[in-house]
Amino acid sequence: MNPVVKTRIIKIGNSQGIRIPKLLLEQLQLSDEVELEVQQNQLIIRPVRSVRQRWDEEFQKMAEHGDDHLLDQEPTSLTSWDSDEWEW
């Protein structure tokens, strides 16, 4: 079980904040930007995750398993605009 850490709410300009001990920041891998959320009367602090985080690893796995082919078929009929104006 993780120990409980007490801290104080401090004034920061016109706002208020808390100091998070370095040990907790390292343990949670928190950096410059975090997400805050209130759940069941508790404040949840979590690292911001990139929407595309680890996509490169997942694409590599797909390629290794031969599962990286296009799902869309070639269009059955092109319009004159598609063949004359569009540059692929």
TIVO-2410 file (N, C-alpha, C; in nm, 3 decimals):
# residues 88
REC num residu      c1      c2      c3 atome chaine
REC   1      M   0.084  -0.118   0.000     N      A
REC   1      M   0.000   0.000   0.000    CA      A
REC   1      M   0.088   0.124   0.000     C      A
REC   2      N   0.051   0.222  -0.081     N      A
REC   2      N   0.128   0.346  -0.090    CA      A
REC   2      N   0.104   0.433   0.032     C      A
REC   3      P   0.209   0.499   0.079     N      A
REC   3      P   0.192   0.588   0.194    CA      A
REC   3      P   0.111   0.712   0.155     C      A
REC   4      V   0.040   0.769   0.250     N      A
REC   4      V  -0.035   0.892   0.230    CA      A
REC   4      V   0.060   1.009   0.253     C      A
REC   5      V   0.059   1.104   0.162     N      A
REC   5      V   0.145   1.222   0.173    CA      A
REC   5      V   0.055   1.342   0.197     C      A
REC   6      K   0.084   1.417   0.303     N      A
REC   6      K   0.008   1.540   0.331    CA      A
REC   6      K   0.084   1.658   0.274     C      A
REC   7      T   0.007   1.754   0.222     N      A
REC   7      T   0.066   1.877   0.172    CA      A
REC   7      T  -0.034   1.989   0.197     C      A
REC   8      R   0.008   2.111   0.177     N      A
REC   8      R  -0.079   2.226   0.201    CA      A
REC   8      R  -0.119   2.291   0.070     C      A
REC   9      I  -0.236   2.351   0.068     N      A
REC   9      I  -0.278   2.434  -0.045    CA      A
REC   9      I  -0.212   2.569  -0.025     C      A
REC  10      I  -0.141   2.616  -0.128     N      A
REC  10      I  -0.067   2.742  -0.116    CA      A
REC  10      I  -0.118   2.843  -0.218     C      A
REC  11      K  -0.095   2.971  -0.191     N      A
REC  11      K  -0.135   3.078  -0.281    CA      A
REC  11      K  -0.030   3.090  -0.390     C      A
REC  12      I  -0.077   3.091  -0.515     N      A
REC  12      I   0.012   3.110  -0.631    CA      A
REC  12      I  -0.051   3.220  -0.716     C      A
REC  13      G  -0.006   3.344  -0.696     N      A
REC  13      G  -0.067   3.457  -0.765    CA      A
REC  13      G  -0.211   3.473  -0.720     C      A
REC  14      N  -0.305   3.478  -0.815     N      A
REC  14      N  -0.447   3.487  -0.782    CA      A
REC  14      N  -0.511   3.350  -0.767     C      A
REC  15      S  -0.432   3.244  -0.783     N      A
REC  15      S  -0.484   3.108  -0.775    CA      A
REC  15      S  -0.430   3.039  -0.651     C      A
REC  16      Q  -0.461   2.915  -0.638     N      A
REC  16      Q  -0.406   2.832  -0.532    CA      A
REC  16      Q  -0.356   2.703  -0.594     C      A
REC  17      G  -0.264   2.635  -0.528     N      A
REC  17      G  -0.208   2.511  -0.582    CA      A
REC  17      G  -0.152   2.425  -0.472     C      A
REC  18      I  -0.101   2.311  -0.513     N      A
REC  18      I  -0.036   2.221  -0.419    CA      A
REC  18      I   0.103   2.189  -0.472     C      A
REC  19      R   0.194   2.159  -0.382     N      A
REC  19      R   0.327   2.113  -0.420    CA      A
REC  19      R   0.324   1.961  -0.417     C      A
REC  20      I   0.368   1.901  -0.525     N      A
REC  20      I   0.372   1.756  -0.533    CA      A
REC  20      I   0.518   1.714  -0.516     C      A
REC  21      P   0.546   1.630  -0.416     N      A
REC  21      P   0.685   1.589  -0.394    CA      A
REC  21      P   0.746   1.521  -0.516     C      A
REC  22      K   0.875   1.544  -0.538     N      A
REC  22      K   0.947   1.492  -0.653    CA      A
REC  22      K   0.933   1.340  -0.664     C      A
REC  23      L   0.937   1.270  -0.553     N      A
REC  23      L   0.925   1.125  -0.553    CA      A
REC  23      L   0.793   1.080  -0.617     C      A
REC  24      L   0.683   1.150  -0.585     N      A
REC  24      L   0.554   1.116  -0.643    CA      A
REC  24      L   0.550   1.150  -0.793     C      A
REC  25      L   0.609   1.263  -0.830     N      A
REC  25      L   0.613   1.301  -0.971    CA      A
REC  25      L   0.687   1.195  -1.053     C      A
REC  26      E   0.799   1.148  -1.000     N      A
REC  26      E   0.876   1.044  -1.070    CA      A
REC  26      E   0.801   0.913  -1.073     C      A
REC  27      Q   0.739   0.876  -0.963     N      A
REC  27      Q   0.665   0.750  -0.954    CA      A
REC  27      Q   0.550   0.747  -1.055     C      A
REC  28      L   0.481   0.860  -1.071     N      A
REC  28      L   0.366   0.868  -1.160    CA      A
REC  28      L   0.403   0.912  -1.302     C      A
REC  29      Q   0.531   0.945  -1.323     N      A
REC  29      Q   0.581   0.993  -1.452    CA      A
REC  29      Q   0.505   1.117  -1.499     C      A
REC  30      L   0.481   1.208  -1.406     N      A
REC  30      L   0.416   1.335  -1.438    CA      A
REC  30      L   0.521   1.434  -1.485     C      A
REC  31      S   0.486   1.514  -1.585     N      A
REC  31      S   0.580   1.615  -1.633    CA      A
REC  31      S   0.514   1.751  -1.633     C      A
REC  32      D   0.532   1.827  -1.738     N      A
REC  32      D   0.485   1.966  -1.741    CA      A
REC  32      D   0.334   1.979  -1.752     C      A
REC  33      E   0.267   1.885  -1.815     N      A
REC  33      E   0.125   1.899  -1.840    CA      A
REC  33      E   0.050   1.778  -1.784     C      A
REC  34      V  -0.060   1.805  -1.714     N      A
REC  34      V  -0.141   1.698  -1.656    CA      A
REC  34      V  -0.288   1.725  -1.686     C      A
REC  35      E  -0.369   1.621  -1.670     N      A
REC  35      E  -0.514   1.636  -1.679    CA      A
REC  35      E  -0.570   1.631  -1.537     C      A
REC  36      L  -0.668   1.717  -1.509     N      A
REC  36      L  -0.735   1.718  -1.379    CA      A
REC  36      L  -0.880   1.680  -1.401     C      A
REC  37      E  -0.933   1.598  -1.310     N      A
REC  37      E  -1.072   1.555  -1.319    CA      A
REC  37      E  -1.125   1.533  -1.178     C      A
REC  38      V  -1.249   1.567  -1.158     N      A
REC  38      V  -1.316   1.541  -1.031    CA      A
REC  38      V  -1.401   1.416  -1.047     C      A
REC  39      Q  -1.376   1.318  -0.961     N      A
REC  39      Q  -1.454   1.194  -0.960    CA      A
REC  39      Q  -1.492   1.162  -0.817     C      A
REC  40      Q  -1.619   1.148  -0.793     N      A
REC  40      Q  -1.670   1.111  -0.660    CA      A
REC  40      Q  -1.606   1.194  -0.549     C      A
REC  41      N  -1.608   1.325  -0.570     N      A
REC  41      N  -1.557   1.420  -0.471    CA      A
REC  41      N  -1.407   1.407  -0.446     C      A
REC  42      Q  -1.333   1.356  -0.545     N      A
REC  42      Q  -1.187   1.345  -0.537    CA      A
REC  42      Q  -1.126   1.411  -0.660     C      A
REC  43      L  -1.008   1.468  -0.643     N      A
REC  43      L  -0.935   1.528  -0.753    CA      A
REC  43      L  -0.840   1.423  -0.811     C      A
REC  44      I  -0.856   1.393  -0.939     N      A
REC  44      I  -0.772   1.297  -1.007    CA      A
REC  44      I  -0.672   1.374  -1.093     C      A
REC  45      I  -0.544   1.345  -1.078     N      A
REC  45      I  -0.438   1.406  -1.157    CA      A
REC  45      I  -0.371   1.294  -1.235     C      A
REC  46      R  -0.366   1.309  -1.369     N      A
REC  46      R  -0.302   1.206  -1.450    CA      A
REC  46      R  -0.220   1.271  -1.560     C      A
REC  47      P  -0.116   1.202  -1.608     N      A
REC  47      P  -0.037   1.259  -1.717    CA      A
REC  47      P  -0.120   1.272  -1.843     C      A
REC  48      V  -0.090   1.372  -1.923     N      A
REC  48      V  -0.155   1.388  -2.052    CA      A
REC  48      V  -0.094   1.286  -2.146     C      A
REC  49      R  -0.178   1.208  -2.207     N      A
REC  49      R  -0.133   1.105  -2.302    CA      A
REC  49      R  -0.162   1.155  -2.444     C      A
REC  50      S  -0.065   1.139  -2.529     N      A
REC  50      S  -0.083   1.174  -2.669    CA      A
REC  50      S  -0.184   1.078  -2.731     C      A
REC  51      V  -0.272   1.131  -2.812     N      A
REC  51      V  -0.373   1.048  -2.877    CA      A
REC  51      V  -0.305   0.940  -2.961     C      A
REC  52      R  -0.194   0.972  -3.020     N      A
REC  52      R  -0.125   0.877  -3.108    CA      A
REC  52      R  -0.005   0.812  -3.040     C      A
REC  53      Q  -0.003   0.813  -2.911     N      A
REC  53      Q   0.108   0.755  -2.837    CA      A
REC  53      Q   0.121   0.606  -2.870     C      A
REC  54      R   0.241   0.564  -2.903     N      A
REC  54      R   0.277   0.426  -2.932    CA      A
REC  54      R   0.222   0.375  -3.066     C      A
REC  55      W   0.169   0.463  -3.150     N      A
REC  55      W   0.120   0.418  -3.280    CA      A
REC  55      W   0.231   0.355  -3.362     C      A
REC  56      D   0.353   0.414  -3.357     N      A
REC  56      D   0.464   0.360  -3.435    CA      A
REC  56      D   0.492   0.215  -3.397     C      A
REC  57      E   0.486   0.182  -3.268     N      A
REC  57      E   0.506   0.045  -3.223    CA      A
REC  57      E   0.396  -0.047  -3.273     C      A
REC  58      E   0.272   0.001  -3.268     N      A
REC  58      E   0.159  -0.080  -3.312    CA      A
REC  58      E   0.163  -0.103  -3.463     C      A
REC  59      F   0.202  -0.002  -3.541     N      A
REC  59      F   0.215  -0.018  -3.686    CA      A
REC  59      F   0.324  -0.120  -3.718     C      A
REC  60      Q   0.433  -0.117  -3.642     N      A
REC  60      Q   0.541  -0.213  -3.663    CA      A
REC  60      Q   0.492  -0.356  -3.638     C      A
REC  61      K   0.414  -0.376  -3.531     N      A
REC  61      K   0.358  -0.508  -3.503    CA      A
REC  61      K   0.266  -0.554  -3.615     C      A
REC  62      M   0.184  -0.461  -3.666     N      A
REC  62      M   0.094  -0.495  -3.776    CA      A
REC  62      M   0.174  -0.540  -3.898     C      A
REC  63      A   0.282  -0.470  -3.930     N      A
REC  63      A   0.365  -0.506  -4.045    CA      A
REC  63      A   0.428  -0.643  -4.026     C      A
REC  64      E   0.474  -0.672  -3.904     N      A
REC  64      E   0.534  -0.802  -3.875    CA      A
REC  64      E   0.436  -0.916  -3.892     C      A
REC  65      H   0.308  -0.889  -3.866     N      A
REC  65      H   0.204  -0.991  -3.879    CA      A
REC  65      H   0.134  -0.987  -4.015     C      A
REC  66      G   0.183  -0.903  -4.106     N      A
REC  66      G   0.123  -0.892  -4.239    CA      A
REC  66      G  -0.017  -0.834  -4.236     C      A
REC  67      D  -0.044  -0.754  -4.136     N      A
REC  67      D  -0.178  -0.698  -4.120    CA      A
REC  67      D  -0.177  -0.548  -4.145     C      A
REC  68      D  -0.097  -0.504  -4.241     N      A
REC  68      D  -0.086  -0.361  -4.268    CA      A
REC  68      D  -0.128  -0.326  -4.411     C      A
REC  69      H  -0.221  -0.401  -4.467     N      A
REC  69      H  -0.268  -0.373  -4.602    CA      A
REC  69      H  -0.386  -0.275  -4.598     C      A
REC  70      L  -0.409  -0.211  -4.711     N      A
REC  70      L  -0.519  -0.115  -4.719    CA      A
REC  70      L  -0.652  -0.188  -4.714     C      A
REC  71      L  -0.747  -0.131  -4.644     N      A
REC  71      L  -0.880  -0.188  -4.636    CA      A
REC  71      L  -0.970  -0.138  -4.747     C      A
REC  72      D  -0.941  -0.020  -4.799     N      A
REC  72      D  -1.023   0.037  -4.907    CA      A
REC  72      D  -0.982  -0.025  -5.039     C      A
REC  73      Q  -1.078  -0.060  -5.119     N      A
REC  73      Q  -1.052  -0.110  -5.254    CA      A
REC  73      Q  -1.033   0.010  -5.347     C      A
REC  74      E  -0.974  -0.016  -5.461     N      A
REC  74      E  -0.962   0.090  -5.561    CA      A
REC  74      E  -1.103   0.132  -5.602     C      A
REC  75      P  -1.127   0.258  -5.630     N      A
REC  75      P  -1.260   0.300  -5.673    CA      A
REC  75      P  -1.299   0.230  -5.803     C      A
REC  76      T  -1.423   0.189  -5.812     N      A
REC  76      T  -1.468   0.117  -5.931    CA      A
REC  76      T  -1.478   0.207  -6.052     C      A
REC  77      S  -1.513   0.333  -6.031     N      A
REC  77      S  -1.519   0.424  -6.146    CA      A
REC  77      S  -1.472   0.562  -6.101     C      A
REC  78      L  -1.383   0.616  -6.180     N      A
REC  78      L  -1.334   0.750  -6.153    CA      A
REC  78      L  -1.411   0.849  -6.238     C      A
REC  79      T  -1.434   0.966  -6.184     N      A
REC  79      T  -1.496   1.072  -6.262    CA      A
REC  79      T  -1.388   1.138  -6.346     C      A
REC  80      S  -1.427   1.218  -6.440     N      A
REC  80      S  -1.327   1.289  -6.521    CA      A
REC  80      S  -1.245   1.383  -6.434     C      A
REC  81      W  -1.308   1.438  -6.329     N      A
REC  81      W  -1.233   1.525  -6.237    CA      A
REC  81      W  -1.125   1.444  -6.167     C      A
REC  82      D  -1.160   1.320  -6.124     N      A
REC  82      D  -1.063   1.235  -6.055    CA      A
REC  82      D  -0.943   1.205  -6.144     C      A
REC  83      S  -0.968   1.174  -6.268     N      A
REC  83      S  -0.858   1.135  -6.357    CA      A
REC  83      S  -0.783   1.255  -6.414     C      A
REC  84      D  -0.850   1.368  -6.436     N      A
REC  84      D  -0.788   1.484  -6.499    CA      A
REC  84      D  -0.731   1.586  -6.401     C      A
REC  85      E  -0.803   1.612  -6.292     N      A
REC  85      E  -0.768   1.724  -6.203    CA      A
REC  85      E  -0.691   1.682  -6.078     C      A
REC  86      W  -0.722   1.565  -6.025     N      A
REC  86      W  -0.665   1.524  -5.896    CA      A
REC  86      W  -0.523   1.472  -5.917     C      A
REC  87      E  -0.432   1.513  -5.832     N      A
REC  87      E  -0.295   1.464  -5.837    CA      A
REC  87      E  -0.273   1.368  -5.723     C      A
REC  88      W  -0.236   1.247  -5.757     N      A
REC  88      W  -0.211   1.144  -5.654    CA      A
REC  88      W  -0.069   1.148  -5.611     C      A
***
